[in-house]
Amino acid sequence: MILLFSLASFSQTTTFIVLRHAEKADNTKDPNLSADGLIRAEELRKTLSPISVEAIYATPYHRSKQTVTPLATEKRISITEYPADKPYEELVTELIEAHRGKTVVIVGHSNSVPEILKALTKNTFAVTINESQFDNLFVVTLTDGKQAEVAQMKYGKSTP
């Protein structure tokens, strides 16, 4: 018996976990995380601990990198910096190509996370994140040939 199949019938699912950095210590240009932010970073590690994460991306700012440092340490993954001003469509295209079929964590900011989500979903998902929100976690599932699926979740201490 001969079995014929097409490689196209094997779809791959790529998952992006997108979030804003944790609470910052002050309003300077490049602050560290506050005590609450460090607790939230640890909560993120606990939340994502059971998940197989293959890559972690953060902007070059201290607050972004510190948010995922506990997770990166546990997973033994280096944090890859991406420019905060990089066009989001270009960033998303590069990440999909580099990590197809894997799970990737992306940390951004209140203004960039919504734009990254729009790029990942081809403008089918819109959200606004206000300056006091730090507990949102967006899980974007991309399966070849299907529309992106987004699950909005919360982690750590609730924020307004």
Biotite code that builds the C-alpha atoms (Angstrom):
import biotite.structure as struc

atoms = struc.array([
    struc.Atom([0.000, 0.000, 0.000], chain_id="A", res_id=1, res_name="MET", atom_name="CA", element="C"),
    struc.Atom([1.325, 3.436, -0.922], chain_id="A", res_id=2, res_name="ILE", atom_name="CA", element="C"),
    struc.Atom([0.329, 6.431, 1.164], chain_id="A", res_id=3, res_name="LEU", atom_name="CA", element="C"),
    struc.Atom([0.425, 9.787, -0.549], chain_id="A", res_id=4, res_name="LEU", atom_name="CA", element="C"),
    struc.Atom([0.329, 12.996, 1.394], chain_id="A", res_id=5, res_name="PHE", atom_name="CA", element="C"),
    struc.Atom([1.222, 16.597, 0.964], chain_id="A", res_id=6, res_name="SER", atom_name="CA", element="C"),
    struc.Atom([3.550, 18.493, 3.255], chain_id="A", res_id=7, res_name="LEU", atom_name="CA", element="C"),
    struc.Atom([1.048, 21.319, 3.032], chain_id="A", res_id=8, res_name="ALA", atom_name="CA", element="C"),
    struc.Atom([-1.393, 19.206, 5.024], chain_id="A", res_id=9, res_name="SER", atom_name="CA", element="C"),
    struc.Atom([0.932, 19.438, 8.044], chain_id="A", res_id=10, res_name="PHE", atom_name="CA", element="C"),
    struc.Atom([0.238, 22.895, 9.383], chain_id="A", res_id=11, res_name="SER", atom_name="CA", element="C"),
    struc.Atom([2.512, 24.475, 11.926], chain_id="A", res_id=12, res_name="GLN", atom_name="CA", element="C"),
    struc.Atom([1.367, 26.541, 14.863], chain_id="A", res_id=13, res_name="THR", atom_name="CA", element="C"),
    struc.Atom([3.500, 29.427, 16.042], chain_id="A", res_id=14, res_name="THR", atom_name="CA", element="C"),
    struc.Atom([2.647, 31.024, 19.374], chain_id="A", res_id=15, res_name="THR", atom_name="CA", element="C"),
    struc.Atom([3.555, 34.525, 20.488], chain_id="A", res_id=16, res_name="PHE", atom_name="CA", element="C"),
    struc.Atom([3.147, 35.614, 24.091], chain_id="A", res_id=17, res_name="ILE", atom_name="CA", element="C"),
    struc.Atom([3.080, 39.408, 24.017], chain_id="A", res_id=18, res_name="VAL", atom_name="CA", element="C"),
    struc.Atom([3.108, 41.630, 27.079], chain_id="A", res_id=19, res_name="LEU", atom_name="CA", element="C"),
    struc.Atom([4.011, 45.033, 28.384], chain_id="A", res_id=20, res_name="ARG", atom_name="CA", element="C"),
    struc.Atom([6.962, 45.423, 30.724], chain_id="A", res_id=21, res_name="HIS", atom_name="CA", element="C"),
    struc.Atom([6.252, 45.273, 34.460], chain_id="A", res_id=22, res_name="ALA", atom_name="CA", element="C"),
    struc.Atom([5.922, 48.292, 36.760], chain_id="A", res_id=23, res_name="GLU", atom_name="CA", element="C"),
    struc.Atom([8.769, 50.769, 36.507], chain_id="A", res_id=24, res_name="LYS", atom_name="CA", element="C"),
    struc.Atom([10.494, 52.487, 39.431], chain_id="A", res_id=25, res_name="ALA", atom_name="CA", element="C"),
    struc.Atom([10.046, 56.039, 38.114], chain_id="A", res_id=26, res_name="ASP", atom_name="CA", element="C"),
    struc.Atom([9.349, 58.083, 34.992], chain_id="A", res_id=27, res_name="ASN", atom_name="CA", element="C"),
    struc.Atom([12.931, 58.611, 33.849], chain_id="A", res_id=28, res_name="THR", atom_name="CA", element="C"),
    struc.Atom([13.917, 57.630, 30.311], chain_id="A", res_id=29, res_name="LYS", atom_name="CA", element="C"),
    struc.Atom([15.243, 54.165, 31.175], chain_id="A", res_id=30, res_name="ASP", atom_name="CA", element="C"),
    struc.Atom([14.118, 53.167, 34.672], chain_id="A", res_id=31, res_name="PRO", atom_name="CA", element="C"),
    struc.Atom([14.575, 49.844, 36.381], chain_id="A", res_id=32, res_name="ASN", atom_name="CA", element="C"),
    struc.Atom([11.592, 47.885, 37.625], chain_id="A", res_id=33, res_name="LEU", atom_name="CA", element="C"),
    struc.Atom([10.021, 48.895, 40.915], chain_id="A", res_id=34, res_name="SER", atom_name="CA", element="C"),
    struc.Atom([9.597, 46.419, 43.785], chain_id="A", res_id=35, res_name="ALA", atom_name="CA", element="C"),
    struc.Atom([6.127, 45.605, 42.393], chain_id="A", res_id=36, res_name="ASP", atom_name="CA", element="C"),
    struc.Atom([7.644, 45.177, 38.933], chain_id="A", res_id=37, res_name="GLY", atom_name="CA", element="C"),
    struc.Atom([10.230, 42.705, 40.224], chain_id="A", res_id=38, res_name="LEU", atom_name="CA", element="C"),
    struc.Atom([7.428, 40.711, 41.865], chain_id="A", res_id=39, res_name="ILE", atom_name="CA", element="C"),
    struc.Atom([5.499, 40.757, 38.580], chain_id="A", res_id=40, res_name="ARG", atom_name="CA", element="C"),
    struc.Atom([8.586, 39.559, 36.675], chain_id="A", res_id=41, res_name="ALA", atom_name="CA", element="C"),
    struc.Atom([8.751, 36.603, 39.054], chain_id="A", res_id=42, res_name="GLU", atom_name="CA", element="C"),
    struc.Atom([5.007, 35.988, 38.531], chain_id="A", res_id=43, res_name="GLU", atom_name="CA", element="C"),
    struc.Atom([5.609, 35.932, 34.787], chain_id="A", res_id=44, res_name="LEU", atom_name="CA", element="C"),
    struc.Atom([8.289, 33.296, 35.281], chain_id="A", res_id=45, res_name="ARG", atom_name="CA", element="C"),
    struc.Atom([5.901, 31.187, 37.372], chain_id="A", res_id=46, res_name="LYS", atom_name="CA", element="C"),
    struc.Atom([3.079, 31.623, 34.853], chain_id="A", res_id=47, res_name="THR", atom_name="CA", element="C"),
    struc.Atom([5.188, 30.618, 31.847], chain_id="A", res_id=48, res_name="LEU", atom_name="CA", element="C"),
    struc.Atom([7.341, 28.035, 33.612], chain_id="A", res_id=49, res_name="SER", atom_name="CA", element="C"),
    struc.Atom([5.415, 25.004, 32.292], chain_id="A", res_id=50, res_name="PRO", atom_name="CA", element="C"),
    struc.Atom([5.458, 26.312, 28.711], chain_id="A", res_id=51, res_name="ILE", atom_name="CA", element="C"),
    struc.Atom([8.194, 25.456, 26.228], chain_id="A", res_id=52, res_name="SER", atom_name="CA", element="C"),
    struc.Atom([9.576, 28.853, 25.207], chain_id="A", res_id=53, res_name="VAL", atom_name="CA", element="C"),
    struc.Atom([12.190, 28.930, 22.470], chain_id="A", res_id=54, res_name="GLU", atom_name="CA", element="C"),
    struc.Atom([12.930, 32.655, 22.221], chain_id="A", res_id=55, res_name="ALA", atom_name="CA", element="C"),
    struc.Atom([12.506, 35.824, 24.268], chain_id="A", res_id=56, res_name="ILE", atom_name="CA", element="C"),
    struc.Atom([12.559, 39.317, 22.762], chain_id="A", res_id=57, res_name="TYR", atom_name="CA", element="C"),
    struc.Atom([12.616, 42.648, 24.604], chain_id="A", res_id=58, res_name="ALA", atom_name="CA", element="C"),
    struc.Atom([13.340, 46.253, 23.765], chain_id="A", res_id=59, res_name="THR", atom_name="CA", element="C"),
    struc.Atom([16.749, 47.536, 24.938], chain_id="A", res_id=60, res_name="PRO", atom_name="CA", element="C"),
    struc.Atom([15.245, 49.284, 27.970], chain_id="A", res_id=61, res_name="TYR", atom_name="CA", element="C"),
    struc.Atom([16.033, 48.045, 31.486], chain_id="A", res_id=62, res_name="HIS", atom_name="CA", element="C"),
    struc.Atom([12.347, 47.607, 32.410], chain_id="A", res_id=63, res_name="ARG", atom_name="CA", element="C"),
    struc.Atom([11.685, 45.383, 29.390], chain_id="A", res_id=64, res_name="SER", atom_name="CA", element="C"),
    struc.Atom([14.685, 43.136, 29.866], chain_id="A", res_id=65, res_name="LYS", atom_name="CA", element="C"),
    struc.Atom([14.186, 42.932, 33.646], chain_id="A", res_id=66, res_name="GLN", atom_name="CA", element="C"),
    struc.Atom([10.591, 41.803, 33.116], chain_id="A", res_id=67, res_name="THR", atom_name="CA", element="C"),
    struc.Atom([11.742, 38.615, 31.364], chain_id="A", res_id=68, res_name="VAL", atom_name="CA", element="C"),
    struc.Atom([15.074, 38.046, 33.108], chain_id="A", res_id=69, res_name="THR", atom_name="CA", element="C"),
    struc.Atom([13.690, 35.496, 35.624], chain_id="A", res_id=70, res_name="PRO", atom_name="CA", element="C"),
    struc.Atom([12.000, 33.576, 32.781], chain_id="A", res_id=71, res_name="LEU", atom_name="CA", element="C"),
    struc.Atom([15.099, 33.725, 30.576], chain_id="A", res_id=72, res_name="ALA", atom_name="CA", element="C"),
    struc.Atom([17.258, 32.509, 33.458], chain_id="A", res_id=73, res_name="THR", atom_name="CA", element="C"),
    struc.Atom([14.948, 29.586, 34.185], chain_id="A", res_id=74, res_name="GLU", atom_name="CA", element="C"),
    struc.Atom([14.671, 28.607, 30.509], chain_id="A", res_id=75, res_name="LYS", atom_name="CA", element="C"),
    struc.Atom([18.389, 29.222, 29.892], chain_id="A", res_id=76, res_name="ARG", atom_name="CA", element="C"),
    struc.Atom([17.568, 31.471, 26.958], chain_id="A", res_id=77, res_name="ILE", atom_name="CA", element="C"),
    struc.Atom([19.319, 34.722, 26.080], chain_id="A", res_id=78, res_name="SER", atom_name="CA", element="C"),
    struc.Atom([17.101, 37.751, 25.750], chain_id="A", res_id=79, res_name="ILE", atom_name="CA", element="C"),
    struc.Atom([17.273, 39.091, 22.211], chain_id="A", res_id=80, res_name="THR", atom_name="CA", element="C"),
    struc.Atom([16.903, 42.844, 21.948], chain_id="A", res_id=81, res_name="GLU", atom_name="CA", element="C"),
    struc.Atom([14.841, 44.397, 19.193], chain_id="A", res_id=82, res_name="TYR", atom_name="CA", element="C"),
    struc.Atom([14.797, 48.142, 18.449], chain_id="A", res_id=83, res_name="PRO", atom_name="CA", element="C"),
    struc.Atom([11.793, 49.849, 20.025], chain_id="A", res_id=84, res_name="ALA", atom_name="CA", element="C"),
    struc.Atom([11.349, 51.892, 16.849], chain_id="A", res_id=85, res_name="ASP", atom_name="CA", element="C"),
    struc.Atom([11.550, 48.996, 14.369], chain_id="A", res_id=86, res_name="LYS", atom_name="CA", element="C"),
    struc.Atom([8.500, 48.820, 12.058], chain_id="A", res_id=87, res_name="PRO", atom_name="CA", element="C"),
    struc.Atom([6.221, 46.260, 13.708], chain_id="A", res_id=88, res_name="TYR", atom_name="CA", element="C"),
    struc.Atom([5.230, 44.486, 10.486], chain_id="A", res_id=89, res_name="GLU", atom_name="CA", element="C"),
    struc.Atom([8.905, 43.963, 9.691], chain_id="A", res_id=90, res_name="GLU", atom_name="CA", element="C"),
    struc.Atom([9.633, 42.707, 13.210], chain_id="A", res_id=91, res_name="LEU", atom_name="CA", element="C"),
    struc.Atom([6.706, 40.279, 13.143], chain_id="A", res_id=92, res_name="VAL", atom_name="CA", element="C"),
    struc.Atom([7.651, 38.950, 9.705], chain_id="A", res_id=93, res_name="THR", atom_name="CA", element="C"),
    struc.Atom([11.223, 38.301, 10.858], chain_id="A", res_id=94, res_name="GLU", atom_name="CA", element="C"),
    struc.Atom([10.073, 36.586, 14.067], chain_id="A", res_id=95, res_name="LEU", atom_name="CA", element="C"),
    struc.Atom([7.590, 34.338, 12.263], chain_id="A", res_id=96, res_name="ILE", atom_name="CA", element="C"),
    struc.Atom([10.245, 33.282, 9.754], chain_id="A", res_id=97, res_name="GLU", atom_name="CA", element="C"),
    struc.Atom([12.853, 32.664, 12.463], chain_id="A", res_id=98, res_name="ALA", atom_name="CA", element="C"),
    struc.Atom([10.588, 30.785, 14.892], chain_id="A", res_id=99, res_name="HIS", atom_name="CA", element="C"),
    struc.Atom([7.905, 29.033, 12.841], chain_id="A", res_id=100, res_name="ARG", atom_name="CA", element="C"),
    struc.Atom([6.257, 26.285, 14.881], chain_id="A", res_id=101, res_name="GLY", atom_name="CA", element="C"),
    struc.Atom([7.680, 27.536, 18.188], chain_id="A", res_id=102, res_name="LYS", atom_name="CA", element="C"),
    struc.Atom([6.694, 29.715, 21.133], chain_id="A", res_id=103, res_name="THR", atom_name="CA", element="C"),
    struc.Atom([8.146, 33.208, 21.446], chain_id="A", res_id=104, res_name="VAL", atom_name="CA", element="C"),
    struc.Atom([7.788, 35.799, 24.220], chain_id="A", res_id=105, res_name="VAL", atom_name="CA", element="C"),
    struc.Atom([7.833, 39.485, 23.216], chain_id="A", res_id=106, res_name="ILE", atom_name="CA", element="C"),
    struc.Atom([8.002, 42.292, 25.783], chain_id="A", res_id=107, res_name="VAL", atom_name="CA", element="C"),
    struc.Atom([7.093, 45.790, 24.704], chain_id="A", res_id=108, res_name="GLY", atom_name="CA", element="C"),
    struc.Atom([5.484, 48.963, 25.972], chain_id="A", res_id=109, res_name="HIS", atom_name="CA", element="C"),
    struc.Atom([1.971, 50.386, 26.318], chain_id="A", res_id=110, res_name="SER", atom_name="CA", element="C"),
    struc.Atom([2.243, 51.929, 22.840], chain_id="A", res_id=111, res_name="ASN", atom_name="CA", element="C"),
    struc.Atom([4.083, 49.089, 21.063], chain_id="A", res_id=112, res_name="SER", atom_name="CA", element="C"),
    struc.Atom([2.213, 46.011, 22.337], chain_id="A", res_id=113, res_name="VAL", atom_name="CA", element="C"),
    struc.Atom([-1.036, 47.046, 20.574], chain_id="A", res_id=114, res_name="PRO", atom_name="CA", element="C"),
    struc.Atom([0.914, 47.625, 17.345], chain_id="A", res_id=115, res_name="GLU", atom_name="CA", element="C"),
    struc.Atom([2.693, 44.267, 17.589], chain_id="A", res_id=116, res_name="ILE", atom_name="CA", element="C"),
    struc.Atom([-0.681, 42.575, 18.157], chain_id="A", res_id=117, res_name="LEU", atom_name="CA", element="C"),
    struc.Atom([-2.130, 44.336, 15.100], chain_id="A", res_id=118, res_name="LYS", atom_name="CA", element="C"),
    struc.Atom([0.825, 43.171, 12.992], chain_id="A", res_id=119, res_name="ALA", atom_name="CA", element="C"),
    struc.Atom([0.546, 39.580, 14.261], chain_id="A", res_id=120, res_name="LEU", atom_name="CA", element="C"),
    struc.Atom([-3.197, 39.445, 13.541], chain_id="A", res_id=121, res_name="THR", atom_name="CA", element="C"),
    struc.Atom([-3.161, 41.425, 10.285], chain_id="A", res_id=122, res_name="LYS", atom_name="CA", element="C"),
    struc.Atom([-5.234, 44.171, 11.923], chain_id="A", res_id=123, res_name="ASN", atom_name="CA", element="C"),
    struc.Atom([-7.990, 41.887, 13.223], chain_id="A", res_id=124, res_name="THR", atom_name="CA", element="C"),
    struc.Atom([-7.266, 42.553, 16.914], chain_id="A", res_id=125, res_name="PHE", atom_name="CA", element="C"),
    struc.Atom([-7.103, 45.956, 18.563], chain_id="A", res_id=126, res_name="ALA", atom_name="CA", element="C"),
    struc.Atom([-6.458, 46.826, 22.173], chain_id="A", res_id=127, res_name="VAL", atom_name="CA", element="C"),
    struc.Atom([-5.508, 49.900, 24.178], chain_id="A", res_id=128, res_name="THR", atom_name="CA", element="C"),
    struc.Atom([-3.181, 49.620, 27.155], chain_id="A", res_id=129, res_name="ILE", atom_name="CA", element="C"),
    struc.Atom([-3.216, 52.544, 29.573], chain_id="A", res_id=130, res_name="ASN", atom_name="CA", element="C"),
    struc.Atom([-0.213, 53.672, 31.572], chain_id="A", res_id=131, res_name="GLU", atom_name="CA", element="C"),
    struc.Atom([-1.364, 51.916, 34.759], chain_id="A", res_id=132, res_name="SER", atom_name="CA", element="C"),
    struc.Atom([-1.936, 48.473, 33.194], chain_id="A", res_id=133, res_name="GLN", atom_name="CA", element="C"),
    struc.Atom([0.780, 45.870, 33.641], chain_id="A", res_id=134, res_name="PHE", atom_name="CA", element="C"),
    struc.Atom([-1.115, 42.592, 34.062], chain_id="A", res_id=135, res_name="ASP", atom_name="CA", element="C"),
    struc.Atom([-2.139, 41.831, 30.470], chain_id="A", res_id=136, res_name="ASN", atom_name="CA", element="C"),
    struc.Atom([-0.721, 38.822, 28.675], chain_id="A", res_id=137, res_name="LEU", atom_name="CA", element="C"),
    struc.Atom([-1.742, 38.189, 25.071], chain_id="A", res_id=138, res_name="PHE", atom_name="CA", element="C"),
    struc.Atom([-1.341, 34.736, 23.560], chain_id="A", res_id=139, res_name="VAL", atom_name="CA", element="C"),
    struc.Atom([-1.434, 34.887, 19.769], chain_id="A", res_id=140, res_name="VAL", atom_name="CA", element="C"),
    struc.Atom([-1.690, 31.583, 17.936], chain_id="A", res_id=141, res_name="THR", atom_name="CA", element="C"),
    struc.Atom([-0.790, 31.532, 14.253], chain_id="A", res_id=142, res_name="LEU", atom_name="CA", element="C"),
    struc.Atom([-1.662, 28.370, 12.380], chain_id="A", res_id=143, res_name="THR", atom_name="CA", element="C"),
    struc.Atom([-0.811, 28.144, 8.693], chain_id="A", res_id=144, res_name="ASP", atom_name="CA", element="C"),
    struc.Atom([-3.839, 28.914, 6.567], chain_id="A", res_id=145, res_name="GLY", atom_name="CA", element="C"),
    struc.Atom([-6.019, 30.168, 9.450], chain_id="A", res_id=146, res_name="LYS", atom_name="CA", element="C"),
    struc.Atom([-6.825, 33.518, 10.977], chain_id="A", res_id=147, res_name="GLN", atom_name="CA", element="C"),
    struc.Atom([-4.792, 34.418, 14.056], chain_id="A", res_id=148, res_name="ALA", atom_name="CA", element="C"),
    struc.Atom([-6.379, 33.609, 17.400], chain_id="A", res_id=149, res_name="GLU", atom_name="CA", element="C"),
    struc.Atom([-5.812, 35.856, 20.420], chain_id="A", res_id=150, res_name="VAL", atom_name="CA", element="C"),
    struc.Atom([-6.404, 34.999, 24.064], chain_id="A", res_id=151, res_name="ALA", atom_name="CA", element="C"),
    struc.Atom([-6.142, 37.929, 26.455], chain_id="A", res_id=152, res_name="GLN", atom_name="CA", element="C"),
    struc.Atom([-5.126, 36.799, 29.919], chain_id="A", res_id=153, res_name="MET", atom_name="CA", element="C"),
    struc.Atom([-4.013, 38.337, 33.205], chain_id="A", res_id=154, res_name="LYS", atom_name="CA", element="C"),
    struc.Atom([-1.081, 37.440, 35.420], chain_id="A", res_id=155, res_name="TYR", atom_name="CA", element="C"),
    struc.Atom([0.229, 38.630, 38.766], chain_id="A", res_id=156, res_name="GLY", atom_name="CA", element="C"),
    struc.Atom([-1.413, 41.331, 40.860], chain_id="A", res_id=157, res_name="LYS", atom_name="CA", element="C"),
    struc.Atom([-4.383, 42.970, 39.144], chain_id="A", res_id=158, res_name="SER", atom_name="CA", element="C"),
    struc.Atom([-3.929, 46.519, 37.839], chain_id="A", res_id=159, res_name="THR", atom_name="CA", element="C"),
    struc.Atom([-6.623, 49.022, 36.771], chain_id="A", res_id=160, res_name="PRO", atom_name="CA", element="C"),
])
